[in-house]
């Protein structure tokens, strides 16, 4: 069984996730958090439904501003803001301690969540996380900008940087 679930954010809007029920026989649920510009449903569905994992409850969380989650103007969009929002989702899902898997930006959010709420994380798996503001190349440059800044000038600057002279 698969259901789209959500939790309210303090400043308005909702964070959403796909909840794949599994059969209740496995240990901690697996929680997947996507990278910048992605959505967990498309990014992790093949993994979460693989024969060796399909019996396990899996939550495929869309970070605020991505996928099925809302994009509220009042949300801060910093790593700690995303970590807090994922914690709200896990609390609303009554997931208990989880095996947390994050890719790229999602890996960095997962690290922030594990640090802020160790009560929620049984195991942490990070795939290509950006571990500090000077690591991770273009995704960090993009993530540092507000959306309006990126639209106004950030995209053009990235294209210019990547273009051969």
Secondary structure, DSSP 8 states (H G I E B T S, - for coil): -EEEEEEE-TTS-EEEEEEE---S-SSS-EEEE--TT--HHHHHHHHHTSTTTTTS-EEEEE-TTSTTS---TT---SHHHHHHHHHHHHHHTT--SEEEEEETHHHHHHHHHHHH-GGGEEEEEEES---STTSSTHHHHHHTS-HHHIIIIIHHHHHHHHS--
